[in-house]
Amino acid sequence: MTFEEIKNDEQNYLMHTYGRFNAALVSGKGATAKDVDGKEYIDFTSGIGVNSLGYCDEGWVKAVTAQAGTLQHISNLYFSPMQVEVAKKLCTLTGMDKVFLCNSGAEANECAIKIARKYSYDKYGEGRQKIITLVNSFHGRTVTTLAATGQDVFHNFFFPFTEGFEYVKANDIDDLHAHLNDEVCAIFVELIQGEGGVMPLSEEFLMEISHICAKNDILFMIDEVQTGISRTGEVFSYQHYGLKPDVITSAKGLGGGVPIGACLCEKNLSEVMTAGTHGTTFGGNPIACAAANEVLARVTTDEFLEEVRKKGEYIREKLVTFGNVKEVRGMGLMIGIVTEKDNAKEIAAKCVENGLLILTAKNLLRLLPPLNITYDEIDKGLSILKNVMEA
């Protein structure tokens, strides 16, 4: 099919829920993709942080192919060795006690919300169900995770939204205290607000949340859907600060390109969700678990994490020398670029025309390249970005 044929069929048969760039990608290797016409693109998006090992990594392909040829799916009514392996790795890497495996970040966040409310209900009874999230946060697109998202733009059309969420200004300790009362059961945050514009939380703010939660038996929950799986240079971003969250959620890069999410909890919460209180048909699918096991074995070594940190610093050092750059922020290979001309969307579209895939978030450019991107691919991508930004 030609690009125009693909585009026409997309318009005719798919719901128009995405603003797509003008590229139809059909293959890839490493951090380089090809479209239907054979044009190559350096990929600084990794499928919005999903392809942690890039396109068609040999080890990942081998793991997924072997599992697909052995057992593609079983019900969660039976034991699964692949699930157990993923759960054991995640618990070992985090010090958490139990894991629930699902299909996406939104589902992982739904599980976290249910854990918080059931834990509080079991211990304190009714009336202690509010969850504090942050202004500018993003936690998913289900009705409940949209309600948890602290952005007014998402609180439209789908009424009534799930009740019980309040929004605090990021890094504002006074606003945090103003929202505390006896109805709060959890505080749920991203350590770097990804969709909110690559906005990091301050260490002081995080420590105050940790103190409040420990003092008041409020659950400290961290959404690591975008920041997790070595994206920031640690396996999970909270590990940069020595924090001890009660619940963490993960997805995106965990499967390296296949759908899998995870909600992890510490020991005190390990028996909150009992048989029948939660579940999913596809969660912990053997193929997805095979992919996750390969990803976790590869991206969590000290050497790999050090490379992520070095590559992130290398990119940031280059970016600050570009024209039209006002600010560069982020951590590891999660990078945001604020432009002087406030023209991020225009730049992103022109980058695609010139062979670079790049993301936006709010009014800035966002980079989430594969974690194993080569320096040659980095340099090619940055050269395109520089030329577009300074044109």
C-alpha positions as CSV (number, residue, x, y, z in Angstrom):
1,M,0.0,0.0,0.0
2,T,1.1,3.6,-0.7
3,F,1.2,6.2,2.1
4,E,-1.9,7.9,0.6
5,E,-3.8,4.6,0.6
6,I,-2.9,3.9,4.2
7,K,-3.9,7.4,5.2
8,N,-7.2,7.1,3.4
9,D,-8.1,3.8,5.0
10,E,-7.1,5.2,8.4
11,Q,-9.5,8.0,7.9
12,N,-12.3,5.6,6.8
13,Y,-11.9,2.8,9.4
14,L,-10.3,4.1,12.6
15,M,-11.7,6.4,15.2
16,H,-10.0,9.8,14.9
17,T,-8.6,9.8,18.4
18,Y,-5.0,10.7,17.4
19,G,-3.3,13.6,15.7
20,R,-0.9,11.7,13.5
21,F,2.3,12.9,11.9
22,N,2.7,12.2,8.2
23,A,4.7,9.0,8.4
24,A,3.6,5.3,8.0
25,L,6.2,3.2,9.7
26,V,6.6,-0.4,8.7
27,S,10.0,-1.6,10.0
28,G,12.9,-0.7,12.2
29,K,16.2,-1.7,13.9
30,G,17.7,-0.1,16.9
31,A,16.7,3.6,17.0
32,T,16.1,3.8,13.3
33,A,12.7,3.3,11.7
34,K,11.6,3.0,8.0
35,D,8.4,4.1,6.5
36,V,6.3,2.6,3.7
37,D,8.5,4.4,1.1
38,G,11.8,3.3,2.6
39,K,12.6,6.6,4.2
40,E,14.6,6.3,7.4
41,Y,13.9,8.2,10.7
42,I,16.0,8.4,13.8
43,D,13.5,7.7,16.6
44,F,13.8,9.9,19.7
45,T,10.3,8.6,20.9
46,S,10.6,4.8,21.4
47,G,6.8,4.6,21.0
48,I,6.4,7.1,23.8
49,G,8.9,5.4,26.1
50,V,7.9,1.8,25.2
51,N,10.6,0.4,23.0
52,S,13.2,0.4,25.7
53,L,15.6,-1.8,23.6
54,G,14.7,-0.1,20.3
55,Y,13.2,-1.8,17.3
56,C,13.6,-5.6,16.8
57,D,16.4,-6.1,19.3
58,E,17.7,-9.6,18.7
59,G,17.5,-10.8,22.3
60,W,14.0,-9.4,22.7
61,V,12.8,-10.9,19.4
62,K,14.3,-14.3,20.4
63,A,12.6,-14.3,23.8
64,V,9.2,-13.3,22.4
65,T,9.4,-15.7,19.5
66,A,10.3,-18.6,21.6
67,Q,7.4,-18.0,24.0
68,A,5.0,-17.4,21.1
69,G,6.0,-20.8,19.8
70,T,5.5,-22.5,23.2
71,L,2.4,-21.0,24.9
72,Q,0.9,-17.7,23.9
73,H,-1.8,-17.4,26.6
74,I,-3.3,-19.1,29.6
75,S,-6.0,-18.0,32.1
76,N,-4.9,-16.5,35.3
77,L,-6.7,-19.4,37.0
78,Y,-3.5,-21.4,36.5
79,F,0.1,-20.9,37.6
80,S,2.4,-19.3,35.1
81,P,6.2,-19.7,35.4
82,M,6.8,-16.6,33.2
83,Q,4.6,-14.4,35.5
84,V,6.4,-15.7,38.6
85,E,9.8,-14.8,37.0
86,V,8.7,-11.2,36.2
87,A,7.2,-10.7,39.7
88,K,10.4,-12.1,41.4
89,K,12.6,-9.8,39.3
90,L,10.5,-6.7,40.1
91,C,10.3,-7.4,43.8
92,T,14.0,-8.0,44.0
93,L,14.8,-4.8,42.1
94,T,12.5,-2.7,44.3
95,G,12.3,-4.4,47.6
96,M,8.5,-4.5,47.2
97,D,6.6,-7.5,48.4
98,K,3.9,-8.3,45.8
99,V,3.1,-7.5,42.2
100,F,-0.2,-7.4,40.2
101,L,0.4,-7.8,36.5
102,C,-1.9,-6.1,34.0
103,N,-1.8,-4.6,30.5
104,S,-1.1,-0.8,30.7
105,G,-0.2,2.1,32.9
106,A,-3.8,3.1,33.3
107,E,-4.6,-0.4,34.6
108,A,-1.7,-0.4,36.9
109,N,-2.8,3.0,38.3
110,E,-6.4,1.7,38.7
111,C,-5.0,-1.1,40.8
112,A,-3.0,1.3,43.0
113,I,-6.2,3.4,43.5
114,K,-8.1,0.3,44.5
115,I,-5.4,-0.8,46.9
116,A,-5.3,2.6,48.6
117,R,-9.1,2.7,49.1
118,K,-9.5,-0.9,50.2
119,Y,-6.6,-0.7,52.6
120,S,-8.1,2.4,54.2
121,Y,-11.6,0.9,54.2
122,D,-10.4,-2.4,55.8
123,K,-8.6,-0.5,58.6
124,Y,-10.6,2.6,59.2
125,G,-14.0,2.0,57.6
126,E,-16.0,4.4,55.3
127,G,-15.2,8.0,54.8
128,R,-11.4,7.8,54.3
129,Q,-11.1,7.5,50.5
130,K,-9.7,10.7,49.1
131,I,-6.5,10.6,47.0
132,I,-4.3,13.6,46.5
133,T,-2.7,13.9,43.1
134,L,-0.9,16.9,41.6
135,V,-2.0,19.7,39.3
136,N,-0.5,19.0,35.8
137,S,-0.3,15.3,36.5
138,F,-1.3,12.5,34.1
139,H,-2.4,9.0,35.2
140,G,-4.3,7.5,32.3
141,R,-7.4,7.7,30.1
142,T,-9.9,5.5,31.9
143,V,-12.7,7.4,33.6
144,T,-11.1,6.9,37.0
145,T,-7.5,7.7,36.0
146,L,-8.7,10.8,34.1
147,A,-10.3,11.8,37.4
148,A,-6.9,11.3,39.1
149,T,-5.2,13.4,36.4
150,G,-4.8,17.0,37.6
151,Q,-5.5,18.7,34.3
152,D,-8.8,20.5,33.7
153,V,-8.6,19.8,29.9
154,F,-9.2,16.1,30.6
155,H,-12.2,16.7,32.8
156,N,-14.8,17.1,30.1
157,F,-17.4,15.1,28.1
158,F,-17.3,11.8,30.1
159,F,-19.4,12.8,33.2
160,P,-19.7,11.7,35.9
161,F,-16.1,11.2,36.7
162,T,-15.0,9.0,39.6
163,E,-15.1,11.1,42.8
164,G,-12.5,11.3,45.5
165,F,-9.5,13.1,44.0
166,E,-8.0,16.5,45.0
167,Y,-5.2,18.3,43.2
168,V,-2.2,20.0,44.9
169,K,0.2,22.3,43.1
170,A,3.5,20.5,42.5
171,N,6.3,21.5,44.8
172,D,4.0,23.6,46.9
173,I,4.3,22.3,50.5
174,D,1.7,24.8,51.9
175,D,-0.9,23.7,49.3
176,L,-0.2,20.1,50.2
177,H,-0.9,20.7,53.9
178,A,-4.0,22.7,53.0
179,H,-5.5,19.7,51.4
180,L,-4.8,17.2,54.2
181,N,-7.7,16.0,56.3
182,D,-9.0,12.8,57.9
183,E,-10.5,11.7,54.5
184,V,-7.2,11.3,52.7
185,C,-6.0,7.8,52.2
186,A,-3.2,8.3,49.7
187,I,-0.9,10.7,47.9
188,F,-0.2,9.7,44.3
189,V,2.5,11.5,42.2
190,E,4.8,11.2,39.2
191,L,8.4,12.2,40.2
192,I,8.7,13.8,36.8
193,Q,5.5,14.9,35.2
194,G,5.9,13.5,31.7
195,E,2.7,14.5,29.8
196,G,2.6,17.6,32.0
197,G,5.8,18.9,30.4
198,V,8.8,17.0,31.9
199,M,8.4,18.8,35.2
200,P,10.5,17.2,38.0
201,L,9.4,17.4,41.6
202,S,11.7,18.9,44.2
203,E,13.5,16.7,46.7
204,E,12.1,18.9,49.5
205,F,8.6,18.3,48.3
206,L,9.1,14.6,48.0
207,M,10.6,14.3,51.5
208,E,7.6,16.2,52.9
209,I,5.2,13.8,51.2
210,S,7.1,10.9,52.6
211,H,7.0,12.4,56.1
212,I,3.3,13.2,56.0
213,C,2.4,9.7,54.7
214,A,4.5,7.9,57.4
215,K,3.1,10.1,60.2
216,N,-0.6,9.7,59.2
217,D,-0.8,6.2,57.7
218,I,-1.4,7.7,54.3
219,L,-0.1,5.6,51.4
220,F,2.7,7.1,49.4
221,M,2.1,6.0,45.8
222,I,4.4,6.8,42.9
223,D,3.4,6.5,39.2
224,E,6.5,5.2,37.4
225,V,4.7,4.4,34.2
226,Q,7.0,6.8,32.2
227,T,9.9,7.3,34.5
228,G,10.4,3.6,35.4
229,I,12.4,0.8,33.8
230,S,15.7,2.6,33.8
231,R,14.4,5.7,31.9
232,T,16.0,8.2,34.3
233,G,19.2,6.3,35.0
234,E,17.9,4.2,37.9
235,V,15.6,1.3,37.5
236,F,12.8,3.5,39.1
237,S,13.1,7.2,39.5
238,Y,12.3,7.1,43.3
239,Q,15.6,5.3,43.8
240,H,17.5,8.5,43.1
241,Y,16.1,9.9,46.3
242,G,16.2,7.0,48.7
243,L,12.4,7.1,49.1
244,K,10.3,4.2,50.5
245,P,6.9,4.3,48.7
246,D,4.1,2.0,49.6
247,V,3.0,1.4,46.0
248,I,4.6,2.0,42.6
249,T,3.2,1.5,39.2
250,S,5.0,0.6,35.9
251,A,4.2,-0.1,32.3
252,K,5.5,1.4,29.0
253,G,9.2,0.3,28.8
254,L,8.6,-2.9,30.9
255,G,7.6,-5.0,27.9
256,G,9.8,-3.4,25.3
257,G,7.0,-3.1,22.8
258,V,4.2,-5.5,24.0
259,P,1.5,-4.5,26.5
260,I,2.3,-5.1,30.1
261,G,1.8,-3.1,33.3
262,A,2.6,-3.8,36.9
263,C,1.4,-2.5,40.3
264,L,3.8,-3.2,43.2
265,C,3.1,-2.9,46.9
266,E,5.1,-3.2,50.1
267,K,4.6,-6.0,52.6
268,N,1.9,-4.2,54.7
269,L,-0.3,-4.1,51.7
270,S,0.4,-7.5,50.2
271,E,-2.9,-9.1,51.3
272,V,-5.2,-6.1,50.6
273,M,-6.3,-7.4,47.2
274,T,-7.8,-10.8,47.7
275,A,-9.3,-13.4,45.3
276,G,-12.1,-11.7,43.4
277,T,-11.4,-8.1,44.3
278,H,-9.3,-7.5,41.2
279,G,-8.3,-9.3,38.0
280,T,-7.6,-9.1,34.2
281,T,-7.9,-11.5,31.4
282,F,-4.7,-10.7,29.6
283,G,-2.6,-9.4,32.5
284,G,0.7,-11.3,32.8
285,N,0.3,-12.9,29.4
286,P,3.2,-15.3,28.8
287,I,4.4,-13.5,25.7
288,A,4.3,-10.1,27.5
289,C,6.1,-11.7,30.5
290,A,8.8,-13.2,28.2
291,A,9.4,-9.7,26.8
292,A,9.5,-8.1,30.3
293,N,11.9,-10.7,31.5
294,E,14.3,-10.0,28.7
295,V,14.0,-6.2,29.2
296,L,14.6,-6.5,33.0
297,A,17.6,-8.7,32.5
298,R,19.2,-6.2,30.2
299,V,18.4,-2.7,31.4
300,T,18.9,-3.0,35.1
301,T,22.6,-3.8,35.3
302,D,24.9,-1.1,36.8
303,E,26.7,-0.8,33.5
304,F,23.5,-0.2,31.5
305,L,22.2,2.3,34.0
306,E,25.5,4.2,33.9
307,E,25.2,4.4,30.1
308,V,21.7,5.8,30.3
309,R,23.0,8.5,32.6
310,K,25.9,9.3,30.3
311,K,23.8,9.4,27.2
312,G,21.3,11.7,28.8
313,E,24.0,14.1,29.9
314,Y,25.6,14.0,26.5
315,I,22.3,14.9,24.8
316,R,21.6,17.8,27.3
317,E,25.1,19.2,26.9
318,K,24.5,19.3,23.1
319,L,21.0,20.8,23.4
320,V,21.9,23.8,25.5
321,T,24.1,25.0,22.6
322,F,21.3,25.0,20.1
323,G,19.6,28.2,18.9
324,N,15.9,28.6,20.0
325,V,16.5,26.6,23.2
326,K,15.2,28.4,26.4
327,E,15.5,25.5,28.9
328,V,16.5,21.8,29.0
329,R,15.2,19.7,31.9
330,G,14.6,16.1,32.9
331,M,16.7,13.2,34.0
332,G,18.5,10.4,32.2
333,L,16.9,9.7,28.8
334,M,13.7,11.6,29.7
335,I,14.3,15.1,28.4
336,G,12.2,18.2,27.8
337,I,13.2,21.2,25.7
338,V,11.5,24.6,26.1
339,T,11.8,26.7,23.0
340,E,12.4,30.4,22.8
341,K,9.8,30.8,20.0
342,D,7.2,28.5,21.7
343,N,6.9,26.5,18.5
344,A,7.4,22.9,19.7
345,K,4.5,21.4,17.6
346,E,5.8,23.1,14.5
347,I,9.3,21.8,15.1
348,A,8.1,18.3,15.8
349,A,6.2,18.2,12.4
350,K,9.2,19.5,10.5
351,C,11.5,17.0,12.2
352,V,9.4,14.2,10.8
353,E,9.7,15.7,7.3
354,N,13.5,15.7,7.9
355,G,13.8,12.2,9.3
356,L,13.5,12.6,13.0
357,L,10.7,11.3,15.3
358,I,10.2,13.5,18.4
359,L,7.5,14.1,20.9
360,T,5.8,17.1,22.4
361,A,4.3,17.6,25.9
362,K,2.4,20.8,26.7
363,N,4.4,23.5,24.9
364,L,7.8,21.8,24.8
365,L,9.7,19.1,22.9
366,R,10.1,15.8,24.6
367,L,12.8,13.1,24.0
368,L,12.3,9.5,25.1
369,P,14.7,7.6,22.9
370,P,15.4,3.9,23.2
371,L,17.6,3.3,26.2
372,N,20.2,1.5,24.1
373,I,20.4,4.2,21.4
374,T,23.9,4.5,19.9
375,Y,25.9,7.7,20.0
376,D,25.9,7.6,16.2
377,E,22.1,7.6,16.2
378,I,22.0,10.3,18.9
379,D,24.3,12.5,16.8
380,K,22.3,12.0,13.6
381,G,19.1,12.9,15.4
382,L,20.5,15.9,17.1
383,S,21.9,17.2,13.8
384,I,18.4,17.1,12.3
385,L,16.9,18.7,15.4
386,K,19.5,21.5,15.4
387,N,18.9,22.3,11.8
388,V,15.1,22.4,12.2
389,M,15.2,24.5,15.4
390,E,17.6,27.0,14.0
391,A,15.9,27.3,10.6
